[in-house]
Amino acid sequence: MKATYFTATLITVLVLTISCNKTGPTKTIVTAQTEAKVPMQNVKIVIHAQSSQGTPANGNLADSAWTNSKGQVEFDFSSIYKDGQAGVAVLDLKGFLISGADTLEGFSYVQLESGVTKPATVVMRKKTK
């Protein structure tokens, strides 16, 4: 009797644990770097996207931030993800940096996935006129 009760309790706990998976944060970490893969700080990263679900409740996604000493900036989109949503968004990434007389820029993209932190890299090059 005790073995049956223990087994039933164990199965119940396992089922509840497995079915209560929480989704992690939906983020992207963007790294700005030179063509030689040297991280660049103080690069302004601008993101822009339309939700993969058509028109999201909060309109177009747009934000910007500056890279840190490691050449990285983090954007968190956990608040726009809704349960059952197939995808979140594809982000266009643009990097800008004015260094003396030169203007550097870089472009990339990243596809966000719910509950996943996705890395992206923007390679900065001298802007041509």
KAPE-V81192 format. One record per helix or strand of 3 or more residues. SS is the DSSP state (helix for helix, strand for strand). FROM is the first residue (numbers start at 1). LEN is the number of residues. Records with the same first field share a line. If there is no record, write none. Layout:
BEGIN
SS=FROM-LEN / FROM-LEN
END
This chain:
BEGIN
helix=2-18 / 78-3
strand=27-7 / 44-6 / 61-6 / 72-5 / 89-11 / 102-10 / 117-7
END
